[in-house]
Amino acid sequence: MTWWAVALGAAAGAPCRYALDLAVRRPPWGILLVNLLGSLAAGVLAGFALDAGPVVSLLGVGFLGAFTTASTLAADVLEMDAEGLRREAVLDLALSVVAGLALAAVGLVLGRALS
């Protein structure tokens, strides 16, 4: 049952990531937005302190696992660096990590408050 929940969540998460990235149309800002939203959502989900049941498998591992993407972040940062956009590359990486951690912490507090 768990692997079905992960598969269904991933099947929804990846197209949502793609659609949001296309909507923004300014690399790397679409993927940055995706990763920051995903960090916040993961924090909220963790804050609910749900057991590792189908809901966490569906939303956390499946949807958010496919929605967020470290590989695209890495590719964007390397591409910007190769194009001589070193400042933008560092900013993208720093925002992704620092703001992502901060949003996950905020989400954790929100999730706990809502549970």
C-alpha positions in Angstrom: 0.0 0.0 0.0 2.8 2.5 0.9 4.5 2.3 -2.5 1.2 3.1 -4.2 0.8 6.2 -2.1 4.4 7.3 -3.0 3.8 6.6 -6.7 0.5 8.5 -6.8 2.0 11.4 -4.9 5.0 11.5 -7.2 2.8 11.3 -10.3 1.1 14.5 -9.1 4.2 16.3 -7.7 6.4 16.2 -10.8 3.8 17.8 -13.2 3.1 20.5 -10.6 6.8 21.3 -10.4 7.0 21.5 -14.2 3.9 23.7 -14.5 5.1 26.1 -11.8 8.5 26.3 -13.4 7.0 27.1 -16.8 4.6 29.7 -15.3 7.5 31.6 -13.8 9.5 31.4 -17.1 12.7 32.9 -15.6 15.2 30.2 -14.8 16.3 29.6 -12.0 13.5 31.4 -10.2 10.8 28.9 -10.9 12.8 26.0 -9.4 13.7 28.3 -6.4 10.0 29.0 -5.8 9.2 25.3 -6.1 11.9 24.3 -3.6 10.9 27.0 -1.1 7.2 26.1 -1.3 8.2 22.5 -0.9 10.3 23.2 2.2 7.4 25.1 3.8 5.0 22.3 3.0 7.4 19.6 4.3 7.7 21.5 7.5 4.0 21.8 7.9 3.6 18.1 7.2 6.3 17.2 9.8 4.7 19.5 12.3 1.5 17.5 12.2 3.6 14.7 13.6 1.8 12.1 11.6 3.0 8.5 11.8 4.7 7.1 8.7 1.3 6.0 7.2 -0.1 6.5 3.8 -0.7 10.2 4.1 3.0 10.9 4.8 3.9 8.5 2.0 1.6 10.2 -0.4 2.3 13.8 0.4 5.8 13.8 1.9 7.7 11.2 0.1 5.6 11.1 -3.0 4.3 14.5 -3.9 7.0 16.7 -2.2 9.7 14.3 -3.2 8.8 14.8 -6.8 7.8 18.4 -6.5 11.1 19.6 -5.1 14.3 19.0 -6.9 17.9 19.2 -5.8 19.2 18.0 -9.1 17.6 20.9 -11.0 19.0 23.3 -8.4 22.4 21.9 -9.0 22.1 22.1 -12.8 20.8 25.6 -12.6 23.7 26.7 -10.3 26.3 25.1 -12.5 24.8 26.5 -15.7 24.7 30.1 -14.3 28.3 29.7 -13.1 29.4 28.5 -16.6 27.6 31.5 -18.1 29.6 33.8 -15.9 26.7 34.6 -13.6 28.6 33.6 -10.5 26.8 36.1 -8.2 23.4 34.8 -9.3 24.5 31.2 -8.9 25.6 31.9 -5.3 22.4 33.8 -4.6 20.3 30.9 -5.9 22.2 28.3 -3.9 22.2 30.4 -0.7 18.5 31.3 -1.0 17.6 27.7 -1.7 19.5 26.4 1.4 19.0 29.2 3.9 15.5 30.2 3.0 14.5 26.6 2.5 15.6 25.7 6.0 13.9 28.8 7.5 10.6 28.0 5.7 10.8 24.4 6.8 11.2 25.6 10.4 8.2 28.0 10.0 6.2 25.2 8.5 7.1 22.9 11.4 5.8 25.5 13.9 2.6 26.1 11.8 2.0 22.3 11.5 2.4 21.9 15.2 0.0 24.8 15.9 -2.6 23.4 13.5 -2.4 19.8 14.8 
